[in-house]
Amino acid sequence: MDKKIKLLYTQDILRQSAQCFGIREDSIFELNGFQNFVYSGVVGDRKVILRIAHVTHRNELLIRAELDFIMFLADCGMKVARPIQSLSGDLIHIIDESFVVTAFEKAPGKNAVIAEESNTFYENIGQMVGTIHKFSLHYSSQHSRYEWNDNALLASFKKYCPLELHDNFDRLITEVSALAKEKDTYGLIHGDISPGNYLMMGTMPLLLIMTTRNIAGLFLILLLHYSMKSQFRGLCLEM
């Protein structure tokens, strides 16, 4: 998380956020949020998750789009952590015009340990992701979403990578941008299936929704392929 955002964040913002959803102050427990401030807490007799995002990371429109898709998947029968309404009946609250607050049902399960779970567990992740993408073919929303080339890693590529790779980068951007955006090949996908974004319930995963519009997720793979074929064969890209 950006250090500037951490400096802007205060306990008063947390207090106001919790109050919006009726979360007991004595029940709040900080979790390991990466790009957001994330807490567990209790509303009445149920456990919930409170998420506080800075608008520079995810603004209100993007979060409304996210919540809309989560509720769509829930209506399709997927096991997802639904967003919950605040005391005023809203799904989203804005604190100090800078922090976007949402809350969710607390999903069952535990953190998976990467590469240590069963093959069945990882196969089930693939099946669940495939099902989500199948449903997304029939999803329509008025909310805007990130396109694949809005990815923050792509936006900062030239800042951190050697000048010698920039021509390959530009060529791939052009080639991928020219691919057809057809219904069966281009659409809404889960943009970050990593251990921090799923839980484990036995051999079954529960994905935490975070979506983007993508072309089969091939861009960074192609970029690495081009780079390895170049004179920089020994360069390792960590993105």
VENCORTA-V995256 format. One record per pair of residues at least 4 apart in sequence whose ideal C-beta (glycine too) atoms are under 6 Angstrom apart, sorted by the first residue. I is the first residue (numbers start at 1). J is the second residue. Records with the same first field share a line. If there is no record, write none. Layout:
I->J  J
This chain:
1->5  35
5->54
9->13
13->95  99
16->95
17->52  95  101
18->23
20->86  93
21->86  103
22->43  87
23->41  43
24->42
27->41  42
28->39  41
29->40
30->39
31->38  40
33->37  38
35->57
36->51  53
37->52
38->51
39->50
40->49
41->48  50
42->47
43->48
47->106
48->103  106
49->104  106
50->103
51->102
52->99  101
53->57  58  100
54->99
55->59  98
58->62  63
60->100
63->100
64->143
65->143  145
67->83  91
68->141  143
69->211
70->80  209
72->139
73->78  80
74->80  82
76->135
79->206
81->104  105  107
82->105
83->91  102  104
84->103
85->89
86->90  93
92->102
93->101
94->100
95->99  101
107->199  206
108->201
109->199  200  201  206
110->200
112->117  195  200
114->195
117->121
118->203
120->203
121->203
124->204  205
125->205
128->205
129->190
133->189
136->187  188
145->213
146->150  212
147->213
148->213  214  215
153->239
157->161  169
158->166
161->165
165->169  227
168->226
172->176  222  223
176->215  219
179->215
181->186
186->215
188->211  213
189->214
191->210  211  212
192->197  210
197->208
198->205  207
199->206
218->222
220->239
224->237
227->232
228->233
